[in-house]
Amino acid sequence: MNPGQPINLWPDSTIKYCYETEAGKQALFNYLLAATQKWQDAGLHRDVYKYQEVANPGDSCVNYANRATTLLIRYLSNEKKYDANIGVPPLDGNNPSFKGPVMRIGTVDDVGNYPTIIAHELGHVWGTFARAPGIS
């Protein structure tokens, strides 16, 4: 954690999320489940730190009424890019295109272990800046 920077954490310790597209859900669903299991194995108890899919992929996700506090999972087919917002960033009046937190996951066959990559990015989503213990 960076003690000098305020982090908005997830209400009720629950990451509410949705997939930007159906293709993204199909590509990433099992990896996301495996990534959340890695966090449970590292000590984030499943009854305390939770995940809740709140909208179907597509427009119902992208235009979700609570999009400002809903993680949009964006699938980047055939790209080698992985990033996520730290915690729940506030909406930025200077950037009207920013609607809420985003995690971007690319899948390129030569990259490797997607559950570990997603677990790392979930660490950022939870509010950490560094690799969490037990997540390699």
GUNU-345730 format. One record per residue (C-alpha): residue in one letter; y negated, z negated, x negated. Coordinates in steps of 0.001 Angstrom, whole numbers, plus 524288, in hexadecimal, padded with zeros to 5 digits. Example, Ala and Ser with C-alpha at 12.3 -4.5 7.8 and 13.67 -1.06 7.14 Angstrom:
residues 2
A811947E1887CFF4S804247E41C7CA9A
***
This chain:
residues 136
M800008000080000N7F226802527FBB3P7EB387F57B7FED6G7DDCD7FBCC7FD9FQ7DFD9805838089FP7E16F8018E816D5I7EDA3806EB81D40N7EF708082682BD6L7FD768044F82E59W8060B80884839B0P8043C800A584625D810007F80A84915S8162D7FCBB83C3BT81A518092084349I8181F816C283E07K8165681F2A84A05Y8193882D328465EC81C1A83AD184B29Y82006847B784513E81641852B6844CAT820B585CDC8481BE82E9785D6584D34A832A68643F84096G82D02858C18391FK834A284F128413BQ84132856AB83F3FA83EE58579083090L83A618499082E30F84075840D9838B8N84C9C83CB283122Y844DC83B3B82480L83B258325F82B6AL84641829EF830AAA84C0C828D782302A83E948259781D64T83C6881AA482731Q849D68155E82391K845A28151681540W83A2B80C7681924Q8431B80393820F2D84C2A802B28153AA8403B7FF1580CE8G83CB27F3EC81610L833F57F958820DAH83B277F34A82C23R83D957FCD88375AD8398E7F2D884199V82C6C7F08A83B01Y828D97FDEA8356CK82B908080C83FBBY82A648169484246Q827F681C7C84F98E827A582AE4852EBV81D1482BD585D5BA81BC083A47860B4N823BB846B1860B6P82150850A1855F2G816A585AB8857EED80A508597A86005S80E5184C8886615C80EB08470385848V802EF84DE485266N7FA7684AC285E3FY8006383D68860F0A7F6C38343B8679BN7F86F829DB85CF6R7F8CB83390851BFA7EF4B82B3E849B8T7F9F4820E884824T805D5829D784860L80BF582F6183C11L80D3383E1A83CD5I819098427C834F4R816378500D82FDCY821628585182A93L81DDB861C581FBAS828EB86B8D81F23N82B95870CF81178E820928690F80B35K8213385EAD800CDK816FF8555680618Y818238474880A67D80D1C83E5480E59A809038347581881N7FD3782C9D81C69I7FCC281E7C81804G7FE3D815E5823FAV7F6CD81A1783031P7EA568206E82B3BP7DE9181F8C83432L7D97C82BF483A59D7CF0083228831E6G7C2C1836C1838C9N7C00D83F8082D0EN7CD198465E82EC1P7CEFA8499183D32S7DBB0850CE83A4DF7E22F843E98364DK7E8BC83ED1842A5G7F17D8343183CE6P7FB82830DD8325FV8042383BA282CF8M8105C83C1082495R813528497581EC5I8211D84C3281A1EG8251A858DB813A0T8333785C84811CFV836D18650A80663D8454A865B280324D8437B8625B7F4C1V83B5F8562A7F724G8461D84C7A7F9F0N8475984017801A9Y83F028416580DEEP84201833D581373T83CA782DEA806E3I8309E8369E80746I82E1C8331781579A8308F8249F8129CH8262F82577807F6E81C9182BD181150L81FB9821AC81BC1G81BC88177E811B6H80E4781D98811AFV80E4381E2282083W8118480F9D820DEG805B080D5581817T80A9880D0E80A10F805A6815147FEA2A8117A813B17F5BAR8201D815077F67BA82647809E17FDDAP830FE801597F7F9G83E7D806DA7FA6DI8395B8148B7FD29S83BF481DAF7F1D3
***
